[in-house]
Amino acid sequence: MGRCRAEVAAIFYSLIGTCRMLKIDSRKYLRAAAEVALSTPGAVLLPHDFQAAQAD
């Protein structure tokens, strides 16, 4: 049932690492990703997409 804690931690570390690589604020990204997921079930906001949206 669901993912184990290590898998969830690995996903978050990967997302935060990508944010650092792209030089975007990981807190802003995670907040935006959570808002997208809550407002549109099944939707995913990746760091690259967040960066592109910030540039617009």
Backbone torsions as a table, in degrees:
resi	resn	phi	psi	omega
1	MET	NA	114.3	176.3
2	GLY	70.9	-171.6	-179.6
3	ARG	-98.0	150.6	176.3
4	CYS	-75.9	162.8	-176.2
5	ARG	-59.2	-36.3	-179.6
6	ALA	-65.4	-38.1	178.7
7	GLU	-66.8	-41.9	179.0
8	VAL	-64.3	-43.3	178.0
9	ALA	-61.5	-41.3	179.7
10	ALA	-63.1	-39.0	178.4
11	ILE	-63.2	-46.7	-179.9
12	PHE	-64.4	-42.9	178.2
13	TYR	-60.9	-39.7	179.1
14	SER	-64.6	-45.2	179.5
15	LEU	-63.7	-44.1	-179.6
16	ILE	-66.8	-38.6	176.5
17	GLY	-63.1	-39.2	177.5
18	THR	-65.8	-40.2	177.1
19	CYS	-60.1	-43.9	179.1
20	ARG	-62.5	-42.2	179.8
21	MET	-62.5	-37.0	-179.4
22	LEU	-86.4	-2.7	-179.8
23	LYS	59.2	45.1	173.8
24	ILE	-116.8	154.9	-178.9
25	ASP	-70.4	113.6	-176.3
26	SER	-64.7	-32.2	178.7
27	ARG	-66.3	-43.6	178.0
28	LYS	-63.9	-41.3	179.4
29	TYR	-63.0	-49.5	-177.6
30	LEU	-61.9	-37.6	176.7
31	ARG	-64.1	-45.9	179.9
32	ALA	-64.5	-40.5	179.4
33	ALA	-64.1	-40.2	178.2
34	ALA	-66.1	-40.9	179.2
35	GLU	-63.5	-40.9	178.2
36	VAL	-64.9	-44.6	-178.6
37	ALA	-63.8	-37.8	-179.7
38	LEU	-74.2	-35.9	-177.0
39	SER	-82.1	-27.2	-178.8
40	THR	-135.3	88.8	-178.9
41	PRO	-53.8	133.5	-179.1
42	GLY	92.7	-14.2	179.7
43	ALA	-79.8	148.3	-179.8
44	VAL	-131.2	131.4	174.9
45	LEU	-109.4	112.4	179.2
46	LEU	-90.6	156.3	-178.5
47	PRO	-55.0	-38.5	179.5
48	HIS	-63.2	-40.0	178.9
49	ASP	-68.1	-38.7	177.3
50	PHE	-62.7	-43.1	179.4
51	GLN	-62.4	-42.6	179.7
52	ALA	-64.8	-38.9	178.9
53	ALA	-67.0	-34.0	178.9
54	GLN	-69.0	-30.0	-178.7
55	ALA	-74.1	-23.0	-178.8
56	ASP	-72.5	NA	NA
